[in-house]
Amino acid sequence: MGFVVAIDGPAGSGKGSITSILAKKMKLNSIDTGAMYRCVTLAIIRNNIDLSDMEKIKEVLDNIDIKLIKENDNQIVKLNGEDVSKEIRDNPVNNLVPMVSSIKEVRTKMVELQRKMAESQDVIMEGRDITTVVFPNADLKIYLDADVEERAKRRYNQNKSKNIECTYEQVLEEMKKRDEIDKNKEIGALKIADDAIVIDTTNLTQKQVVKKIKKLIKREKQVKKLEPKIYSERPDNTRKRVVKAIVKVVLRGMYKIFYRVEIIGEENKEKAGKNGGFIICPNHVNYIDAVAIVVFSKEKVRFIAKHDLGRIGPLRWLERLFDVIPIKRNTQDLEAMKRCLKALKNNEVLAIFPEGTRNGMEKNEKAKNGAAFMAIKTGKPVVPVGISGTFKLFSKVYINYGEPIDMSKYKIKGKEKESQEQATKEIMDNIVMLTNVKK
């Protein structure tokens, strides 16, 4: 799979024009997914096919040939060998494409074609479900948004430049209806992916939006290039063990001096570890709290951390030294999951932040079920941890380990999702309680 940039957003948010500019500037192949659905719609119109006639629609899909060709920096859309670039933008197609794109068979075929296009090239794609359905594991996901009034104004000006007769009020009303249809589709509904970066373009110029996304693309390309190093595991040998021991002693001393760290409930880890590995679940208050957990633990603790931290050289070195497991957050990172489950089966100690981000509880972020899932699947206990303190220099930081939680009661066949939710709630309730340390 090549490098994939996926851009979602409602009509008039600037997806098309922004994608086109970025494709040229960042040397990415632009695949206009909307144009592909429009081609299917045009084929249905030309063949006078009723949208309820699935046999004829399937026949169109089986024989359709869509090509997106670059000519003099312009995109030429060809349907079965014919240039239909202008015709797919006319009103008959505009009016019918929302219904056509909602047909399951149409979406399945288009997703198949779009994924195939990205197999051997670096691409940038825009569409209304590109980050959630077509490429849920895209290297970079962007959700472009803007107030509906601003989006209607842009579309109205666009129509005027193409000599399309309309009023602003008409465009605004159509835009509102389109938003409602797109958000409530049974298949391919418009929604924000969990790990998408939302950019509100209401008060931004096109140039400002392009600049923001260019920076993000450069960063993610760097991460992609470094992935072999980020995901590689450093062999456990004498040299590594000696270096790790020295680093732990140095860091522990620094934390004692600068943050006056106090450990409470250390015996609870010993209880959890009687029968092998376990999972540590702390709250996440600062980017350096994970280090404190590791260097003050007698056990070897393997943290699970977002993979893009590995783009920073010194952090990558520390992560490999302490066998951190990198994970692509909010995606189905099967490689990371396999490593975690293998570590637990080997009776190792894993550490994961259920909040998923710093100060997640304060931000009212929904806790992640990853720790609960792994604990239930492997039968390993969870040790909740409450971290109290700001990590300001010379302030006091408390790391409070709670009683191990037996997750076996949540292993209920047929109710996996509900059980994980309940288990996560119990973990978070314990973490909250453990942060209330008497200081």
N, C-alpha and C positions, 0 to 999 in steps of 0.2 A: 504494500500500500504506500502511495506517495504521501507527501505532506498535504494535509487537508485543512482548509479554512472554510468554516461554515457560517453563513450569516442569515439570521432570521429577523423577522420583524413584520409589522402590519403594513398594509398598502400605504404608499406615500412617505415611508420613513427614510427613503433614500437608498434602499438596498441595491437596486439595479445600478444606479450611477456610481455609487461608492465602490461596488464590486468591480465594475468596469475599469475605474481609475486604478484601483489597487492591483488588478491583474497586470496592467501595463507597468506600473512602478515596481512591483515585486516579482515580476516574471513568473506569474502564476497563470495557469490555463483557466479561463473563466467559463463555467458551465451554467448557462441560464436555465435553471430547472423550470421556471415559469413558462419559458418559450416551449419547452417540451410538452407541458400540459396543454398549451395553446395549440400545438400541432395536432394532438389527439382530438381536441375539440373541433378544429377545422376539418379534420378527416371525417368526423361524425356528422358535421353539418353538410359537407359535400355529398355524403352518401345518404342523406335524409334518414338517419337512424334515430329511432326513438330511444331515449335514455333508459327505458325499461326493457329494451331488447338486448339482453346480455349476450346472446349467441352472436349477433352481428357485431357488437362492440368487441368481443373476444377475437373475432375474425380480423377486425381492423388492427387490434393490438398484435396479433400473430404476424401480420404482414407489413406493419409500419416501419419505415426507415427514416430516422431523424438524424440530421447532421448539423452541427454547429461549427461554422467555418469562419476563420478570421481572414478578412480581406481589407488591406489598407487601414488597419486599426478599427475596422467595423466588423460586427458580427453578422454573418449571413446565416439565416435559418433555412434549411432545406427539408422539405417534406416529400419523401419518395422521389428525390432528385429535383424538385421544383423549388425555386426561391419564394418563400412565403413570408419573408421578414416583415413586410408591411401588412399583409392580409391578416396575420394572427393578432395584430393590434387593433383591428377594427371592431366596431360595436357588437356585431353578431357573436364574435368570439368572446369579447369582454363579458357579455351578458350570460353566456352559457358555461364559461370555464369554471366558475365556482362549483357548479353541480357536477361537471365531468370529473373534476379533480377529487371529488368526494367518493367516487366509485372505487370500491376496494380493488377490483381487478386492474383498473387503470393505475392506481397508486403502486400496486405491487410490481407491475411491469416497468413503470418509470423509475422506481427505486432500484430495481435490478440493473437498468441501463446506466443510471447515475453512478452506482457503485463500480460498475465495470469500467466506466470512464476514468475513475480515480485510481485504478489499480496500478497503472504504470506511469503516472505523471503527477506533478504537484498542481493541485487545483484549488480554486476558490469558487464556492457555490453559494447562491442565495435562493431562499425559498421560505415558505411558511412552516415547514416542519423539518427543515434540513438538519437542525442540530438535535432534534428529538427522535426522529424516525430514520432518516436517510443515513446520517453519520453521527450516531450517538457517541462514538469514540473519536470524533474529529480532534485534530491537534489543537485547534483554536476555535472556540464558539463565541460568536458575537450576536447580541440581540439589539438591533437598532430600533429606537422608539422615538416618538414625538407626539405632542398634543394633536388630537384629531383635527382641530381648526388649522394648525400649521400644515399638517399633511394635506388637507383639502386645498389649502392655498397653493401648495407646490404643484399638486395635480392639476389644478385650474390653470396655472401659468404654463404648465407643460402642454396642456390641451390647446391653449391659445397659440403657442408657438407652432403647433402642428395644424392650425386652422380648424380645430374641432369645435363646433358650436356647442356652447354650454354656459351655464351661469355658476357662480361660486356656490350659491345655495344648493343647486342641483348636485354639484360635486360633493359638497359636505354631507348631504343626505345619503348619497350613494356610498360614501366612505363609511358612514356610521353603520349602514346596512351590511356592508362588506365585512366590517370588523365583527359584527354579531355572527355572521355566517361562519367566518374563519375560526372564531373562538369556540364555536359550538358544533363543529364538524365531528361526526362519529369517528372518522378516520383522518389522521393528519391534521388535527386541530392546532391552531396557533397558540403556543404557550412557551414560557421561558424555561429553557433547560436549566437544571440545578447548577451546572457549572459554567453557564454562559456568562459572559461579561456584558452587562447592560450599559448601553451608551444612549443617553437622551440627547437627541439632535435638535430639539426645539429651538434652542438659542445658540446653536453652533453653526459655523459656516461649513461648507463642504470640505474646504481645505483643512479645517481644524479636526473634523471627523477622520479624514484620511490620515492625518499626522498621528492621531491617537492609535488607530488600528495598525499603522505601519510599525510603530514601536512594539506593539503586542506580537505582531508577526515575527519581527526580528528576534524577540525574546524566545518565542516558542520554537523557532527554527534552531536557535542555539541549543535549546533543551533537547530537541529531536536529534541533533547531531551528537550530543553528549550521551544519549540514551544507552549505548553499549557500555560506557563507563559507569553511568549511574546505576544500571541494573546488574553490573558484574559484581560478583562476590569475592572478597579478598580471602585467599586461603588462610586457614587457621594454623599458623606455625609459631615457633618460638619467638622469632623477631616481632611478630604482630602482638603476641601476648605480653612481651616485655614493654613495647611501646605503649600499649593500651594501659598497662599498670602504671607507668610513669605519668601518662596524661591524666589518668584518674586522680592520682595523688595531687598533682599540680592544680587541677581544676577544683578538687574538693577543698584544698587550702584556700583558693581564691574565693570560693563561694562562702566559706566560713567567715572570712575576713570582711568581705564586701556586703554579704547579704545575711550574715548571722543565722544560717539555716539551722532549724531545729527539727529533728525527726521524731514523730510520735507514732506509736502502734507498730513498731518494727516486727513485733512478735506475730502479727497477723499474716505477714508474708511467710513466716516459718510454718504457720498452720496450713496455709494454702499450698505450700510446696512439699508437704509430707508425702503426697502421692504423685509427685512429678510437677509438670509445668502448670502455669496459671496465667491469667491476664490481669494486668494492672490498668485501671481506668481512672486517670486523674482529670480534674478540670484544667483548662488551658488559660492561664492568666498572662503569660509573657512568652516571647519567643525563646527564652533561655531556660524555661522551667523543665523542659524535657531533659536537658543536660543535668540538672540538679537531681532528677529521679535516677538517672543512670549512674552518676559518679558517687552517690551516697548509698547505692544498693550493693549488698554483698553478692547478690546473684548477678549473673550476666543477664542484662535486660536489653531486649531488642525492640526499639521503637518502630512504629509504622508512621512514616512521614510523607508529605506530598512530594512527588518526584521532582518537581521543578526547583526544589532547593538545591538539587545537585548541579545546577548550572554555575553555582558559586564554588570555585576551587577549594578553599579551606573547608567549607561545609561538606563538600563531596568527600574530602579526605577523612574527616571525622566520621561521616556516615559509614564509609567502608570499614573504618577501623572498628567501629562499634556495631557492625552488622545491622545497620538500619535497613528496614524493608521499605523501598520507595513504592508509592501507590499513586495512581492517577485518580484524584478525588472525583466522586460523583459519576464514575464510569464503571463499567464491568471490567475491571482490571484483573483478569483471570490469573495472570502470572503472579501478581502480588498475593492474591488469595491463596494460590497453591503454596507459596512460600510460607505464609502465615500458618496454614493448617499443618504443613510438614513440620514447622518449628514446634508447634504445640504437641504433635504426635511424638516428637523427639524429646518431650518434657522440658522444653525451653520456656523462658518467661518473656511474654510479649507485653508491650505497653501501647495503648491507643487512646487518643482523646475522643470520647464520644461526641463532644461538642463539634468536632470537625474543623473548628476555627478558634482563634483567640477570643476569649470573653463571649463565647456563643450564647451562654445563658443570659447575659446582660442584653445581648442583641435580639433575644427571643428567637434564636435559631432553633430549629427542630433537631434534637439529638439524633445521631446516626445509629443504625442498628448493627453495624459491623461487628462490634465486640460481642454483642449478645448472640449474633448468628454463629460466630466461631466458638463461643463458649458452649452453646447448646449442641452444636455439631460434634465437638470433641469431648464433651463432658468435663471440661476443665472449669475450675472455679474462677470467679472474678473478685479481685481485691479493689474496692473503690478507694479513691484517694482525694482528700480535700486539700488543695494548696491555698494558703492564705498569705497575703502580702503583695506588695507592689513591685518587688525587685528593684526598688530605688536604692542607690548606694547607702550602705550602713543602716538600712532598715531591717526589720526582722521578717523572716519568711518561715512559715510552718508547713511541713509536709506530713499530713495526718493520714495514716493507713487504717482503713476500717476492717471489720470482720469479713472473712471470705464469704461470698454469696454462691450457694450451690445452684447451678442453672438447670439441673436435671428435671426439676418440676415443670420447666417450660418446654420440654420435649413432647409436644402433643401433635400427633399425626393429623394432617388435614387442617391444622390451625397454626401453621408455621409463622405467617406474617403477624397475626394477632399476638402469638406467644413472644415473638421478638420485640414487638412494641411494648408489651408488659414488662419483659425482662429489662429493656432499656430504661423504662420508667423507674424500676426499682434501683437500677444502678445510679441513675441521676439523682433520685431522692436521697440515696446514701451519700453521694458526693456533696450535695448541698448541706446535709447535716454535718458532714466532716469538715466543711469550711468554717463552721462556727466554733473556732477554737478560742478558748479563754486566754487572752493575751495579757 
